[in-house]
Amino acid sequence: MSAEIDFYELLEVSRDADDRTIKSAYRKLAMQYHPDRNPGCAESEAKFKAISAAYDCLKDPQKRAAYDRFGHAAFQNGGPGGGHPGADFGDIGDIFETIFGSAFGGGGRQQARRGADLRYDMEVTLEEAFHGKSSEIEIEVSQACDTCNGSGATPGTGTRGCKLCGGYGKVRAKQGFFVVERPCHNCHGRGEVLESPCRDCGGEGRVDKPQALKVEIPAGVDTGTRIRLSGKGEAGPRGAPPGDLYIFIHVKPHAVFQRDGTTLGTRVPISFTTAALGGCVNIPDLDGETNTIEIPAGIQSGKQLRRRGAGMPILQGRGRGDLVVEIQVETPTKLTKAQRELLEQFRETETGDECPESRGFFDRLKDVFG
């Protein structure tokens, strides 16, 4: 038995390559060794099968994790992963399909696979999340090939029935007592092959190129909000429908406000005289208005004051959340001589009733410790 070739070596990528790099490497090699581009070449067909098996494993997170840990043994009989990816004989689903019919997966030609969904992460400021915004992004994404209009065939040519599977899209093979069916590796389950693959896309019907898109960010979005752009994902192979693009929102931290859903919070330091006598503070709003917060006399540090309807907009709803102001009483650190004298005079007049919590605490100390 010949030695198994490392999947990463087959795709000419490093072991820490990300999904995009692996996918790009596979496409490049698949275009180079595709049987439609190398008719009658057994070596190219074998190479194409090998890189297809490698990609089938590495594109699946679970299979890739098993392969990284156990190598090819992960997919041998009794191994952690069960059957070899890309092996000639099918999994249990293929066996059930052959015995019980299409109820376990259908028969005949495979339907054209829809293009992959894509993800784009977008950062917005809290002000942008408050008001909403229109934004333009540019992404590198597979789109229909202009040369062949997504068909994968050289203009003026078409397709012909696959000789290997007779146009059925599947091939049969014996496995023990069973006869199993698997998608034909020559036509990938389509039942037909290209007469002449398009040189610009290698018969895939799609090429990677930049795409500019306009994204509408609604007011009230938060970190984790997902915006779906239907049909703006990766183009499907040979004219198959495209996938979707999902915009994931990340709201940047704000210098003044902390956000919890639709509630905005902030800490406001006030002087001890304002805390004792009362007053008010003005907090700017994200919509340009000013919130005047009344400070009741005798307020303590940590007390929270709430202004209804002064928080973030409710996403796809009406109204706004609340603004919560947490008071922090600040003790002065620099006093003039006159200020110090006034405070000394105040201290001489204290009876303990001015600060009932302090008095109560020290009374408890006396009760406990004598």
NORLINKA-V244566 format. One record per helix or strand. SS is the DSSP state (H for helix, E for strand). FROM is the first residue (numbers start at 1). LEN is the number of residues. Records with the same first field share a line. If there is no record, write none. Layout:
SS = FROM-LEN  FROM-LEN
This chain:
H = 7-5  19-15  42-17  61-15  92-9  102-3  126-6  237-3  272-6  337-13  356-14
E = 118-7  133-12  153-1  159-3  170-6  178-6  192-3  197-1  206-12  226-4  245-7  258-3  263-9  279-6  290-6  304-4  313-1  320-1  323-8
